[in-house]
Amino acid sequence: MLRNQVTLVGRLGSDATITTFENGSMVARFQFAVDNQLKKIDSDSKSLYRMFAWGNTANFLTNYCKKGNKLAVSGRLVNRTYVNKEGQTQRVTEVEVRQVVKF
């Protein structure tokens, strides 16, 4: 059986921004930085990922996690499209975070 499962360990690249909807549900969006494992010891290469979380996970990220905090996150990859301000269709891949562990 195939699974859409992602687990990453890294640091918050930005504080989570929360949006609360009329029905009471909330979503937090944030950037997540992960060190790249390269052979060069002096390398400071990082990958930056877009992430979002719903409900209690969003609340935890907003209230207890700040930019630079080390976290382990687990979730799934989500592809979506949207139309930007210039009217162009954009496609993005994000991680929908379902579990967070703060170090």
Contacts in CASP RR format, 6 or more apart in sequence:
PFRMAT RR
TARGET T0000
AUTHOR 0000-0000-0000
METHOD contacts of the structure
MODEL  1
MLRNQVTLVGRLGSDATITTFENGSMVARFQFAVDNQLKKIDSDSKSLYR
MFAWGNTANFLTNYCKKGNKLAVSGRLVNRTYVNKEGQTQRVTEVEVRQV
VKF
4 76 0 8 1.000
4 77 0 8 1.000
5 74 0 8 1.000
5 75 0 8 1.000
5 76 0 8 1.000
6 73 0 8 1.000
6 74 0 8 1.000
6 75 0 8 1.000
6 76 0 8 1.000
6 77 0 8 1.000
6 95 0 8 1.000
7 72 0 8 1.000
7 73 0 8 1.000
7 74 0 8 1.000
7 75 0 8 1.000
8 32 0 8 1.000
8 34 0 8 1.000
8 49 0 8 1.000
8 72 0 8 1.000
8 73 0 8 1.000
8 95 0 8 1.000
9 34 0 8 1.000
9 70 0 8 1.000
9 71 0 8 1.000
9 72 0 8 1.000
9 73 0 8 1.000
10 32 0 8 1.000
10 33 0 8 1.000
10 34 0 8 1.000
10 35 0 8 1.000
10 70 0 8 1.000
10 71 0 8 1.000
10 72 0 8 1.000
11 32 0 8 1.000
11 33 0 8 1.000
11 68 0 8 1.000
11 69 0 8 1.000
11 70 0 8 1.000
11 71 0 8 1.000
12 30 0 8 1.000
12 31 0 8 1.000
12 32 0 8 1.000
12 33 0 8 1.000
12 65 0 8 1.000
12 66 0 8 1.000
12 67 0 8 1.000
12 68 0 8 1.000
12 69 0 8 1.000
12 71 0 8 1.000
13 30 0 8 1.000
13 31 0 8 1.000
13 32 0 8 1.000
13 33 0 8 1.000
13 48 0 8 1.000
13 67 0 8 1.000
13 68 0 8 1.000
14 30 0 8 1.000
14 31 0 8 1.000
14 67 0 8 1.000
15 30 0 8 1.000
15 65 0 8 1.000
15 66 0 8 1.000
15 67 0 8 1.000
16 28 0 8 1.000
16 29 0 8 1.000
16 30 0 8 1.000
16 53 0 8 1.000
16 58 0 8 1.000
16 61 0 8 1.000
16 62 0 8 1.000
16 65 0 8 1.000
17 28 0 8 1.000
17 29 0 8 1.000
17 30 0 8 1.000
18 26 0 8 1.000
18 27 0 8 1.000
18 28 0 8 1.000
18 58 0 8 1.000
18 59 0 8 1.000
18 62 0 8 1.000
19 26 0 8 1.000
19 27 0 8 1.000
19 28 0 8 1.000
19 29 0 8 1.000
20 26 0 8 1.000
21 27 0 8 1.000
25 54 0 8 1.000
25 55 0 8 1.000
26 54 0 8 1.000
26 55 0 8 1.000
26 58 0 8 1.000
26 59 0 8 1.000
27 52 0 8 1.000
27 53 0 8 1.000
27 54 0 8 1.000
27 55 0 8 1.000
27 58 0 8 1.000
28 52 0 8 1.000
28 53 0 8 1.000
28 57 0 8 1.000
28 58 0 8 1.000
28 59 0 8 1.000
28 61 0 8 1.000
28 62 0 8 1.000
29 50 0 8 1.000
29 51 0 8 1.000
29 52 0 8 1.000
30 51 0 8 1.000
30 52 0 8 1.000
30 61 0 8 1.000
31 48 0 8 1.000
31 49 0 8 1.000
31 50 0 8 1.000
31 51 0 8 1.000
32 48 0 8 1.000
32 49 0 8 1.000
32 50 0 8 1.000
32 51 0 8 1.000
32 71 0 8 1.000
32 73 0 8 1.000
32 95 0 8 1.000
33 46 0 8 1.000
33 47 0 8 1.000
33 48 0 8 1.000
33 49 0 8 1.000
33 68 0 8 1.000
34 46 0 8 1.000
34 47 0 8 1.000
34 48 0 8 1.000
34 49 0 8 1.000
35 45 0 8 1.000
35 46 0 8 1.000
36 43 0 8 1.000
36 45 0 8 1.000
36 46 0 8 1.000
36 47 0 8 1.000
38 45 0 8 1.000
49 94 0 8 1.000
49 95 0 8 1.000
50 92 0 8 1.000
50 93 0 8 1.000
50 94 0 8 1.000
50 95 0 8 1.000
51 73 0 8 1.000
51 94 0 8 1.000
51 95 0 8 1.000
51 96 0 8 1.000
51 97 0 8 1.000
52 58 0 8 1.000
52 94 0 8 1.000
52 95 0 8 1.000
52 96 0 8 1.000
52 97 0 8 1.000
53 61 0 8 1.000
53 96 0 8 1.000
53 97 0 8 1.000
53 98 0 8 1.000
53 100 0 8 1.000
54 96 0 8 1.000
57 97 0 8 1.000
57 98 0 8 1.000
57 99 0 8 1.000
57 100 0 8 1.000
60 100 0 8 1.000
61 97 0 8 1.000
61 100 0 8 1.000
64 102 0 8 1.000
65 71 0 8 1.000
65 100 0 8 1.000
65 102 0 8 1.000
69 102 0 8 1.000
69 103 0 8 1.000
70 102 0 8 1.000
70 103 0 8 1.000
71 100 0 8 1.000
71 101 0 8 1.000
71 102 0 8 1.000
71 103 0 8 1.000
72 100 0 8 1.000
72 101 0 8 1.000
72 103 0 8 1.000
73 95 0 8 1.000
73 97 0 8 1.000
73 99 0 8 1.000
73 100 0 8 1.000
73 101 0 8 1.000
74 97 0 8 1.000
74 98 0 8 1.000
74 99 0 8 1.000
74 100 0 8 1.000
75 95 0 8 1.000
75 96 0 8 1.000
75 97 0 8 1.000
75 98 0 8 1.000
75 99 0 8 1.000
76 95 0 8 1.000
76 96 0 8 1.000
76 98 0 8 1.000
77 93 0 8 1.000
77 94 0 8 1.000
77 95 0 8 1.000
77 96 0 8 1.000
78 93 0 8 1.000
78 94 0 8 1.000
78 95 0 8 1.000
78 96 0 8 1.000
79 91 0 8 1.000
79 92 0 8 1.000
79 93 0 8 1.000
80 91 0 8 1.000
80 92 0 8 1.000
80 94 0 8 1.000
81 89 0 8 1.000
81 90 0 8 1.000
81 91 0 8 1.000
81 92 0 8 1.000
82 89 0 8 1.000
82 90 0 8 1.000
82 92 0 8 1.000
83 89 0 8 1.000
83 90 0 8 1.000
84 90 0 8 1.000
END
